[in-house]
């Protein structure tokens, strides 16, 4: 009988920052899940929002499981080469875990999973340092969307405002942010109170694996990555 690829000693000596026990637990949990779910996807994400992601996980928890953490630890769990992969061709998926990426295990049909990735989109407010997707300008005059007690806050953010008979007024035109520029801390706060959401949280499938079958998806497929 051939020796099981699963019965291998794994060293985590090069990944100590979060603690050996934590990383060994992650490796063990991911390897166990490989036996519980039919297919695996590596996915990338943009503008991660923890609350929106938690809602997605809760929605899919009966059929699927997400794994995110140190990329090197996830690679070790799957196997970094054909010699130490825990199942056939998993090292090809492992090699794609880099940057803002994670592992998705599921029993859902492939078509349903790809539709989920395509349809999922979460909107949220821009954070400091993110890139503005539009120019937001406020004309001189009353800001009737704000109550009078917001005047000190707006002034603190650098807006040229004053109170006029209990109404906040801009004494000059004001540009909150320009499209393509980084969002400043002050602009981030102003956009939030204006209700302007510029961040879009998205997930993109990178590759698919199931029972030894491996396939590139999305941008990786378009670029013709080879192994």
ZAZAMAR-211983 format. One record per residue: residue number from 1; x, y, z of N, C-alpha, C in turn. Coordinates in pm, 1 decimal, m for minus. Each point is the difference from the previous one (the first is absolute). Last residue first. Example, Ala and Ser with C-alpha at 12.3 -4.5 7.8 and 13.67 -1.06 7.14 Angstrom:
BEGIN
   seq         nx         ny         nz        cax        cay        caz         cx         cy         cz
     2     1285.0     m225.0      708.0       82.0      119.0        6.0      m77.0      109.0       73.0
     1       29.0     m572.0       m7.0      m89.0      119.0        0.0       90.0      120.0        0.0
//
This chain:
BEGIN
   seq         nx         ny         nz        cax        cay        caz         cx         cy         cz
   227      266.0     2568.2    m1483.8       58.3      m76.7      110.7       84.7     m111.6      m57.4
   226     m236.2      525.3     m155.4       38.6     m138.0      m26.6       60.7      m64.4      123.9
   225     m357.3      433.8     m169.7      101.0      m46.4       95.2       28.6     m148.4      m23.0
   224     m285.2      354.2     m250.7       63.7     m123.4      m44.0      111.3      m46.0       90.1
   223     m328.8      382.8        4.7      142.6       26.3      m14.4       77.4     m124.6      m39.9
   222     m467.9      m19.1       87.1       20.5       89.7     m113.1      147.9       24.0      m27.1
   221     m131.2     m250.7      379.4      m23.9      m76.7     m121.9       29.6       84.7     m122.5
   220       18.4      208.7      415.7      110.6      m95.2      m10.8      m12.2      m82.3     m128.0
   219     m349.6      298.6      117.1      117.6       68.3      m53.2      117.3      m96.0      m17.4
   218     m435.0     m266.0       67.4       10.4      145.3       m0.4      127.6       51.7      m63.1
   217       45.0     m495.1      159.0     m122.7       74.8      m25.1       31.7      148.7      m10.9
   216      240.4     m544.1      m20.9       11.4      143.6       24.2     m130.6       68.2      m37.1
   215       64.9     m525.6      163.5      m32.0       89.6     m109.8       18.3      145.3       42.1
   214       55.6     m579.6      137.3       40.2      138.3       28.3      m28.1       85.8     m122.1
   213     m112.3     m520.1      249.5      m16.4       87.1     m117.3       32.2      143.9       39.2
   212       m3.4     m355.8      323.8      117.4       m5.1      m86.1       m9.0       85.5     m124.0
   211     m363.0      m15.8      315.8       39.9     m138.7      m21.0      115.7      m12.4      m99.6
   210     m138.2      473.0        8.4      m93.5     m100.7       51.8       50.3     m138.4      m38.2
   209       96.9      588.0      m32.3       56.8     m133.6       17.8     m107.6      m93.2       53.8
   208      100.2      538.5     m235.3      m94.0     m102.9       46.4       75.1     m132.3       11.5
   207      125.6      577.8       m4.7       12.4     m134.6      m55.5     m100.9      m93.5       66.2
   206      m23.6      479.0       44.6      130.2       m8.4      m65.7       20.5     m137.4      m62.8
   205     m440.9      346.3      156.4       58.8     m134.5       m0.4      129.6       m1.7      m80.4
   204     m217.3      421.5      279.3       24.4      m48.2     m135.2       62.5     m139.5        5.0
   203     m294.1      417.1      303.5       74.4     m125.3        2.7       15.4      m49.7     m143.7
   202     m105.7      513.6      268.7      m27.5     m103.1      m99.3       88.9     m121.8       22.4
   201     m181.5      518.5      198.4       59.8     m125.3       44.4      m39.0     m109.3      m97.8
   200       34.8      554.7      m31.6      m77.2     m116.2      m42.5       76.2     m126.0       36.3
   199      m21.7      568.5      132.8       70.5     m127.7        3.9      m94.7     m113.1      m40.7
   198     m133.9      466.5       49.7       88.7      m15.7     m115.7       69.6     m134.8       m5.0
   197     m448.3      304.5      222.6       77.6     m124.3        9.3       81.3      m19.2     m128.0
   196     m269.9      410.3      293.2       58.4      m34.3     m130.3       90.9     m121.9       16.8
   195     m258.9      275.8      336.9      m61.3     m123.3      m48.3       52.5      m44.8     m134.8
   194      117.2      377.4      309.6      m78.0       32.1     m120.0      m72.7     m123.8      m53.6
   193      294.7      m36.7      364.9     m118.8       72.7       45.9      m86.6       44.6     m117.8
   192      401.7     m227.6     m101.4      m85.5      m85.9       82.3     m126.3       73.5       43.4
   191      337.7      232.8     m231.5      m74.2      m88.5      m89.9      m95.3      m89.9       77.5
   190      294.8      271.1      246.6     m104.7       80.2      m64.7      m85.2      m87.4      m91.0
   189      378.5     m193.9      206.8     m104.2       30.1       99.1     m116.1       77.1      m63.2
   188      376.7      m92.6     m268.1      m66.1     m125.3       35.8     m113.9       24.5       98.2
   187      281.9      358.2     m116.7      m95.7      m31.0     m106.5      m75.9     m127.9       31.4
   186      346.0      123.6      293.2     m112.2       94.1       10.6     m107.0      m30.7     m105.5
   185      402.8     m250.8       m6.8      m80.7      m33.0      118.7     m122.1       90.1       12.5
   184      169.0      m60.1     m496.1       62.9       43.9      124.8      m85.3      m42.8      118.6
   183       56.8     m220.1     m507.2      m97.3       59.0       92.0       71.1       33.7      130.7
   182      225.6      m19.8     m506.6      m18.1      m72.7      124.9      m98.2       74.8       90.2
   181      m46.8       56.1     m534.0       88.9       37.5      109.9      m24.7      m89.7      121.1
   180     m262.4      m30.5     m405.1      135.7      m43.5      m25.9       99.5       34.7      108.1
   179     m436.1      293.1      m39.8       11.9     m133.9      m55.9      145.8      m32.5      m30.5
   178     m113.3      350.5      384.7        6.7       m4.4     m145.8       17.9     m143.6      m46.4
   177     m230.1      260.1      464.4      104.0      m84.6      m56.8       m7.5        6.3     m151.3
   176     m232.0      314.7      281.1       28.9     m102.2      100.9      113.3      m90.2      m47.9
   175     m122.6      522.5     m117.2       21.8     m130.3      m62.0       40.7     m100.4      107.0
   174     m286.7      497.4      m10.9       95.6      m87.9       67.9        7.2     m133.9      m71.8
   173     m174.4      571.6      m21.0       m5.5     m134.4      m57.2      108.3      m86.3       64.5
   172     m161.9      386.9      307.8       65.8       m9.4     m130.2      m18.6     m141.4      m54.0
   171     m187.1      125.7      411.6       27.8      137.8      m41.0       75.2        3.8     m132.3
   170     m369.6     m348.0      235.8      135.2        5.2      m55.2       22.9      142.3      m48.7
   169     m352.8     m147.9      401.6       25.6       50.6     m134.3      146.7      m18.0      m36.9
   168     m422.5     m167.3      376.4      141.4       m3.2      m38.1       13.2       47.3     m143.6
   167     m388.6      146.2      359.3       25.7      m81.5     m119.2      148.5        6.6      m33.7
   166     m216.8      254.7      355.6      m17.1     m141.9       29.6       22.2      m93.4     m117.3
   165       59.8      478.2      m34.5     m136.5      m22.7       49.0      m28.2     m150.2       17.4
   164      433.5       29.5     m180.1      m80.8      116.2      m35.9     m144.9      m30.4       36.1
   163      548.7     m192.5       73.2     m142.1      m12.0       31.5      m70.3      129.9      m34.9
   162      453.4     m221.7     m244.8      m45.8       87.8      107.8     m146.8      m29.6       25.4
   161      485.6     m206.8     m287.8     m142.1        6.4       33.9      m25.2      102.8      110.8
   160      383.1     m245.9     m331.0      m25.8      140.6       34.6     m148.3       23.5       28.5
   159      310.2     m465.5       71.4     m102.0       62.6      m85.4      m25.9      143.8       44.9
   158      300.9     m342.1      203.8       56.3       96.0      m94.3     m101.3       66.6      m90.7
   157      m56.4     m311.6      383.9       48.9      m73.2     m117.8       53.8       93.8     m108.0
   156     m199.6      169.9      397.4      121.2      m70.9       39.2       59.2      m79.1     m116.6
   155     m417.0      213.2      m49.7      108.0      100.2        3.0      133.2      m66.4       34.4
   154     m387.8     m261.7       18.5       35.0       32.0     m138.4      114.3      101.6       m6.4
   153     m169.5     m113.5      426.9       62.9     m115.5      m62.3       45.3       32.6     m141.2
   152     m250.6      325.2      241.2      137.6      m14.4       50.2       74.4     m116.1      m65.4
   151     m463.1       60.3     m124.7       90.2      106.7      m47.0      141.4      m11.8       56.1
   150     m414.7     m268.4       86.8      108.3      m57.8      m79.0      104.0      104.6      m41.1
   149     m420.6       88.2      236.3      104.3      m48.6       89.8      115.4      m69.2      m72.9
   148     m400.6      171.4     m222.2       90.5      106.2       42.5      114.5      m50.8       87.8
   147     m210.7     m330.9     m366.0      m56.3       77.5      110.4      106.0       96.9       52.7
   146      m32.1     m192.1     m519.8       62.5      m12.3      130.5      m73.9       82.5      104.2
   145     m112.5       m8.0     m465.9       m1.7     m141.9       37.4       60.5      m23.2      137.5
   144      m16.3      426.5     m232.6     m120.9      m30.9       74.6       m9.8     m147.2       39.2
   143      350.0      380.4     m137.8       11.3     m146.0        0.6     m115.5      m53.3       83.3
   142       95.5      496.6     m288.8      m45.6      m77.8      115.4       18.3     m149.9      m20.2
   141      334.3      308.9     m279.2     m139.7       15.6       36.7      m38.2      m90.4      115.4
   140      382.8      m49.0     m414.8      m21.6       99.4      105.0     m149.8       13.0       28.5
   139      153.5     m466.4     m205.3       m6.5      141.1      m37.5      m20.1       90.3      122.1
   138      255.4     m491.8      m65.6     m115.0       61.7       67.2       m1.8      148.7      m34.4
   137      220.2     m496.8     m213.3        9.8      144.4       22.7     m127.6       50.3       65.3
   136      298.6     m471.5     m153.7     m114.2       45.3       80.1       22.8      147.5       34.5
   135      176.9     m407.3     m373.4       23.8      130.2       60.7     m125.7       43.6       74.1
   134      158.3     m525.7      m80.2      m71.5      112.5      m59.4       40.2      128.0       71.5
   133      184.9     m418.8      117.1      m55.8      m44.2     m127.6      m79.9      109.2      m69.3
   132      439.7      m23.0      367.7     m135.0       51.5      m23.6      m48.4      m41.0     m138.3
   131      357.1     m272.2      310.8       m7.6       89.9     m114.7     m144.9       40.9      m23.9
   130      246.6     m124.3      489.8      m56.0      m63.7     m118.8      m12.7      103.3     m111.5
   129      147.1      119.4      440.9      102.9      m56.9      m85.7      m51.8      m72.5     m121.9
   128     m318.6       44.1      417.4      115.2       86.9      m22.1      104.1      m70.3      m85.3
   127     m487.5     m180.7      m70.0       89.8       17.1      112.5      113.0       95.0      m36.9
   126     m536.0      m61.4     m183.6      142.4       m1.5      m29.7       81.0       22.9      126.7
   125     m495.1     m231.9        4.9       64.7      129.7       m6.9      149.5      m14.1      m23.3
   124     m347.9     m371.6     m191.1       34.1       55.6      130.3       70.8      133.1      m21.0
   123     m269.9     m465.7     m259.3       37.0      141.5       m2.7       28.6       49.0      141.7
   122        9.0     m499.1     m280.8      m38.1       70.7      121.4       49.8      143.7       m4.2
   121     m105.9     m471.3     m324.4       55.6      135.6        4.4      m51.1       69.5      125.1
   120      m37.9     m497.2     m318.7       25.6       59.8      131.2       65.2      136.9      m13.1
   119     m111.5     m302.7     m372.3     m108.4       85.8       48.2       33.8       74.4      128.4
   118      305.9     m315.7     m209.4      m32.0      104.9      m96.4     m100.3      100.4       55.1
   117      117.0     m387.7      251.8      113.2       92.1       m8.9      m32.7      118.2      m90.2
   116     m321.2     m337.7       22.8       10.9       67.7      129.4      113.5      101.7       m1.6
   115      m52.4     m283.7     m369.6     m103.1      104.4        0.9        5.8       79.0      130.0
   114      278.7     m370.0      m37.2       47.9      106.4      m88.7     m101.6      113.8       m8.6
   113     m122.0     m383.7      246.0      109.7       71.0       65.1       47.6      116.2      m85.9
   112     m325.2     m291.1     m174.9      m56.8       81.5      106.4      107.4       82.2       71.1
   111      129.6     m312.4     m329.8      m73.1      110.6      m62.8      m57.0       95.0      104.8
   110      215.3     m402.1      145.3       93.3      100.2      m51.9      m73.1      120.6      m58.1
   109     m235.6     m283.3      391.6       39.9      m22.3     m139.6       87.1      115.7      m50.5
   108        5.9     m109.4      527.0      m90.0       57.2      m99.1       49.0      m30.6     m141.3
   107      212.0      m95.6      432.9      m69.4     m110.6      m63.7      m99.6       49.1     m104.8
   106      490.5      224.7      213.9     m145.2       m3.2      m11.9      m49.5     m131.7      m59.1
   105      437.7      368.8      176.8      m36.3     m140.4      m17.6     m151.5      m11.9        1.3
   104      412.4      395.9      m62.6     m143.7      m25.1       14.2      m26.2     m145.7      m31.9
   103      434.5      369.3      131.0      m42.6     m131.8      m46.6     m148.8      m17.3       30.2
   102      322.5      469.6      m99.5      m41.3      m96.8       99.5      m44.2     m128.6      m65.5
   101      281.7      528.2      m72.5      m69.0     m118.6      m49.2      m34.5      m94.5      114.9
   100      290.2      451.0     m124.7     m132.2       m2.3       63.6      m82.3     m115.7      m56.3
    99      519.7      m61.9      m46.7      m71.9      126.6       13.2     m131.5      m16.1       73.2
    98      137.4     m449.8     m182.6       91.1      112.3       17.6      m80.5      127.8       10.3
    97      m49.2     m539.1     m140.6      m36.4       71.0      123.1      105.4      106.2       27.4
    96       15.0     m328.1     m359.4      m74.8      121.2      m32.2      m44.1       77.6      123.5
    95      228.6     m430.0        2.9       91.5       98.3      m57.6      m67.7      133.4      m30.2
    94     m250.8     m383.2      154.3       81.9       59.8      106.0       88.9      111.4      m53.2
    93     m247.5     m270.6     m298.8      m84.8       99.4       66.2       79.5       74.2      106.6
    92      219.4     m346.8     m207.7      m25.7      102.5     m101.5      m89.6      110.0       56.0
    91       94.6     m389.7      252.5      112.9       93.5        3.7      m16.4      110.4     m103.7
    90     m304.8     m370.4       35.5      m27.9      111.6       91.0      116.1       98.7        5.6
    89      m37.8     m433.4     m251.7      m10.7      129.6      m67.4      m35.0      116.1       92.7
    88      m80.2     m475.9      209.7       56.5       23.0     m132.1      m34.0      138.6      m54.6
    87       30.8      m53.4      524.2      m80.1      m68.3     m102.0       52.9       41.4     m136.9
    86      232.8      141.7      373.2      m79.9      m98.3       72.7      m97.9      m73.7      m90.7
    85      512.6      211.1     m101.7     m142.6       32.9       m8.0      m80.8     m110.7       65.8
    84      492.3       15.1      m68.1      m62.1       13.2      132.4     m146.9       42.5       m3.9
    83      274.0      m88.1     m397.8       53.1      m95.1       98.1      m70.1        8.2      134.0
    82      m81.4      296.7     m372.0      m64.5     m129.6      m22.2       46.0     m103.7      101.3
    81       11.6      499.5      167.0       54.3      m68.9     m116.5      m72.6     m132.1      m16.8
    80     m107.8      298.6      353.3       63.6       98.3      m88.6       61.8      m63.0     m123.5
    79     m431.8      m92.0      366.5      119.7      m60.0      m58.4       58.4       93.4     m103.8
    78     m382.2       61.8      315.9      m33.9      m66.7     m125.6      118.2      m77.2      m57.1
    77       58.0      246.6      402.2     m113.2      m90.0       22.2      m35.9      m77.9     m125.8
    76      330.5      340.8      m16.3       49.4     m120.5       66.9     m112.2     m101.0       18.3
    75     m117.4      419.2     m168.1       76.9      m75.2      m98.9       53.1     m130.3       59.3
    74     m216.1      301.8      284.5      m97.2      m63.6      m88.4       70.6      m82.8     m107.1
    73      269.7      256.2      279.9      m59.8     m109.2       76.1     m102.4      m74.4      m85.2
    72      201.2      385.4     m174.5       97.7     m108.9        6.3      m55.8     m119.8       75.3
    71     m256.7      401.2      m24.7        5.7      m71.0     m127.3       95.7     m118.4        3.9
    70     m277.4      192.2      422.9      130.5       13.8      m61.9        8.1      m81.5     m128.2
    69     m482.0       76.0       93.4      103.7       10.1      102.2      133.0       23.2      m67.9
    68     m541.7     m203.4      m94.2       88.8      112.2      m26.2       97.8       10.7      115.2
    67     m428.9     m325.5     m222.7      122.7        1.4       78.7       84.6      118.6      m43.0
    66     m556.3     m197.1      m30.3      109.5       87.1      m42.8      119.1      m17.6       93.7
    65     m452.2     m320.9     m154.4       84.4       54.5      104.5      113.2       82.2      m61.2
    64     m538.6     m257.2      m99.7      132.3       47.2      m39.9       79.1       51.2      120.2
    63     m467.5     m156.6       m3.5       53.6      m72.1     m115.1      146.3       29.8      m29.2
    62     m272.3      192.3      358.8      m55.2     m135.2       m6.6       63.2      m82.5     m112.0
    61      101.5      473.2       80.4       63.2      m91.4       95.6      m53.7     m142.8       m6.2
    60      m90.8      443.8     m245.9       47.5     m120.3      m68.7       47.4     m110.9       94.7
    59     m166.6      433.2      148.6      m96.4      m40.5     m101.8       37.6     m134.9      m62.5
    58      292.3      213.3      305.9     m116.9      m53.3       69.5     m103.2      m52.9      m99.5
    57      380.6      219.0     m171.3       36.8     m128.0       60.9     m120.5      m64.9       66.9
    56      m54.5      434.5     m168.8       10.9      m97.3     m108.4       33.7     m137.7       55.1
    55       m9.9      357.2      301.1     m135.2      m28.2      m46.9        1.0     m103.4     m112.1
    54      410.9      160.5      158.7      m62.9      m86.6       99.8     m141.1      m38.1      m43.3
    53      231.3      313.2     m257.4       55.4     m133.3      m20.7      m61.9      m99.3       98.1
    52     m108.8      452.9       42.9      m60.3      m52.4     m122.2       48.1     m142.2      m26.8
    51      194.6      226.7      361.3     m140.8      m26.6       27.6      m70.3      m59.6     m121.6
    50      461.1      134.0      m36.1      m20.3     m115.6       86.1     m146.9      m33.4       23.3
    49      245.1      211.8     m429.9      m79.0       55.2      109.5      m44.9     m116.2       87.2
    48      376.5      117.3     m436.8      m59.0      m90.5       99.4      m72.5       77.1      109.8
    47      206.2      111.2     m470.9      m74.8       80.1       98.3      m73.4      m88.1      101.6
    46      146.4     m300.6     m370.8       32.4      142.3       m0.5      m89.6       71.3      100.7
    45      197.7     m543.2     m127.6     m101.1       95.1       47.1       53.6      142.1       m6.7
    44       60.0     m561.2     m200.0       60.6      127.4       38.8     m110.3       93.3       46.1
    43       49.2     m572.6      m14.1      m66.6      124.2      m41.7       82.5      119.9       44.4
    42       m5.2     m577.9      m89.0       79.0      111.3       50.5      m68.1      125.6      m51.2
    41     m234.2     m496.6       83.1       28.2      116.5      m83.2      100.0       89.5       72.8
    40     m218.3     m547.2        4.9       77.5      108.0       61.2       21.6      110.3     m102.2
    39     m353.4     m467.0      108.2       83.1       82.5      m87.1       63.8      114.3       77.4
    38     m271.1     m351.2      206.9       28.2      m58.2     m129.9       98.4       82.1      m83.2
    37      m36.3      m66.7      558.5      m58.0       79.1     m109.2       50.9      m50.0     m134.2
    36      139.5     m189.0      418.7     m141.7       25.2       26.6      m69.8       73.6     m114.8
    35      475.5     m110.5       41.9      m72.3     m126.7       m6.1     m151.0       18.8       13.5
    34      299.8      365.1       38.0       18.3      m52.8     m135.1      m72.8     m133.1      m18.7
    33       32.0      219.3      426.0     m109.8       48.3      m84.2       11.0      m51.6     m143.3
    32      346.5      m87.7      311.4     m119.3      m77.9       34.6     m116.6       38.3      m91.3
    31      394.8      246.2      m38.1       18.2     m134.9      m52.7     m120.2      m89.5       30.6
    30        6.7      437.4      178.0      m12.8        4.4     m145.9       13.9     m139.5      m59.6
    29       65.9       49.8      465.2     m139.9       25.5      m35.4      m19.7       m1.0     m151.4
    28      442.0      m42.1      174.3      m80.4     m118.1       29.2     m144.6       17.7      m44.7
    27      293.1      369.3      m35.2       40.7     m105.9      m93.1      m88.3     m123.2       19.2
    26      m57.6      349.2      306.3      m50.0       37.9     m132.0       32.6     m106.9     m103.6
    25      175.5      m53.4      432.1     m145.7      m17.9        3.2      m61.0       31.7     m135.8
    24      455.6       84.3       64.9      m23.1     m143.9      m10.5     m148.8      m31.1        1.2
    23      128.7      442.4       71.6       24.3      m39.1     m138.2      m20.4     m149.1      m21.1
    22      m38.4      183.1      437.7     m104.0       57.2      m86.4       15.5      m50.1     m143.4
    21      336.6     m115.7      311.5     m125.4      m72.8       24.5     m111.6       49.0      m91.1
    20      427.6      220.9       m4.8        1.6     m131.8      m62.6     m133.2      m72.1       14.9
    19       59.3      540.6      m11.8        2.6     m110.1       93.5      m14.5     m133.1      m70.1
    18       35.6      440.9     m203.9     m129.4      m11.6       65.4       m4.8     m116.5       98.1
    17      409.5       94.2     m239.3      m50.0      127.4       49.0     m132.1      m11.9       74.8
    16      304.5     m339.9     m234.3      m20.6        2.2      143.9      m76.1      122.5       51.7
    15      191.1     m296.7     m432.2     m120.0       82.6       11.7      m42.8        7.4      145.3
    14      364.6     m267.1     m174.5       22.4      129.1      m64.6     m120.1       93.2       13.7
    13       11.9     m455.0      169.9      105.3       76.4       67.7       21.9      137.2      m60.0
    12     m310.1     m402.5      m60.6      m45.5      138.8       m7.5      103.3       93.4       61.4
    11      m49.6     m536.3     m226.7       70.1       94.5       87.2      m50.7      140.5      m23.0
    10     m196.3     m535.0      m61.5        7.3      135.6      m52.6       72.7       88.6       98.4
     9      m70.5     m555.0     m145.4       37.3       93.5      105.0       17.5      137.0      m62.0
     8     m333.7     m398.7     m188.8      129.8       63.9      m13.8       24.0       93.9      117.1
     7     m389.7     m302.9     m212.0       81.8      m37.4      115.4      141.6       54.4      m13.4
     6     m336.6       51.2     m343.1      m41.5       74.6      117.9       90.7      m27.6      120.6
     5       24.4     m218.5     m430.2       66.4      130.8       m1.2      m32.3       79.1      126.2
     4       10.8     m545.7      m34.5      m89.1      116.3       m5.4       80.4      128.3        2.8
     3      180.4     m474.1     m203.3        0.8       79.5      123.1      m88.0      123.2      m15.4
     2      m88.0     m468.1     m271.8       83.5      121.4       m3.0      m14.5       79.3      129.0
     1      m44.5     m540.9      m36.2      m86.2      119.8        0.0       89.2      124.1        0.0
//
